[in-house]
Amino acid sequence: SSGTRDELTDLAPDPAMAAKYQQAEAARMAQPVLCCGDVTDPDEKEDEDEENDLQSAAQDATITSSSEDEDDNEDESDDFPEGRSSKNTDMPKRGIFSRSEKVAYYGFVAQYFAVGIIYGGIPATVYPVFLGYLNVPAYVYATVAVISSLPWSFKFFFGMINDTVPIMGLRRKPYMMIGWTMCAAVLIILYFTPLPPPYWCIDDVTGEYIKKKTLPDGSHHAADPCNAEAAVSGGRYTVLMMLAALGYVIADVAADGLTTEYAKAEPMERRGSTQTTAYLTRTIGQACSSLFVGLFMN
């Protein structure tokens, strides 16, 4: 029996080894079992799916926001001068009256002053030239007045063209340049087109037209014209004046569109200043040209 007891004692496990075995077994049981993929806790899987959904939604929102910003920039390019946007170009709060727009302001004012000069000058010269110098019939005089202002009837059409057909990406300035170039060229041609001798003879002493003559019996009758052909020679001047008016109307329509764009950039407390400045300047130019014609061409 003593021998059997010694054999059982030898077969009994060492307590230290048993402790190590239990620790290893516990660590093995704590590891996830792999079978055809990872097996994880369902709660952890649900949390992970929810996090992925939130990330996807955030990415979609970012893409949508970027797309909307691009669309807004494209839309706003029509509301600011020559494609500028308040988001990407920092439009000055005072519009064209800000210091950064000083050069544009001078060009803006000069544009409308020139419009006033032509706008008042062409109609003002119709009376002294056609009725006084050439002595055209009354119906011809009325026709000249209508034809010289005919381009204004197409203002809506010109506005539609420069709104929908940009030139080199710009919708205002190219049409302003085209209009003023055309107007200047026609006015230069008109300047170098000689006038015929006046219809009436000119008094050498007073420098006035001799429109009446006194007969020996004391009665007054119409004087004989010195150049009767002058009354039928106004056609070429009418056409040239109409073409000059066409040029400045094209420029004026584009300038009005630019004025609207600058006005949209004005703060509410200054809203209306751009239009007021534009038409005040045009009125001053018109008054200057009418004054010149009245003093020197009457």
Buried (B, 14 or more C-beta within 10 A) or exposed (E): EEEEEEEEEEEEEEEEEEEEEEEEEEEEEEEEEEEEEEEEEEEEEEEEEEEEEEEEEEEEEEEEEEEEEEEEBEEBBEBBBBBBBBEEBEBBEBBBBBEEBEEBBEBBBEBBBBBBBBBBBBBBBBBBBBBBBBBBEEEBBEBBBEBBBEBBEBBEEBBEBBBEEBEEEBBBBBBBBBBBEBBBEBBEEBEEEEEBEBBBBEEEEEEEBBBEEEEEEEEEEEBEBBBEEBBEBBEEBBBBBBBBBBBBBBBBBBBBBBBBBBBBBBEEEEEEBBBEBBBEBBBBBBEBBBEBBEEEBE
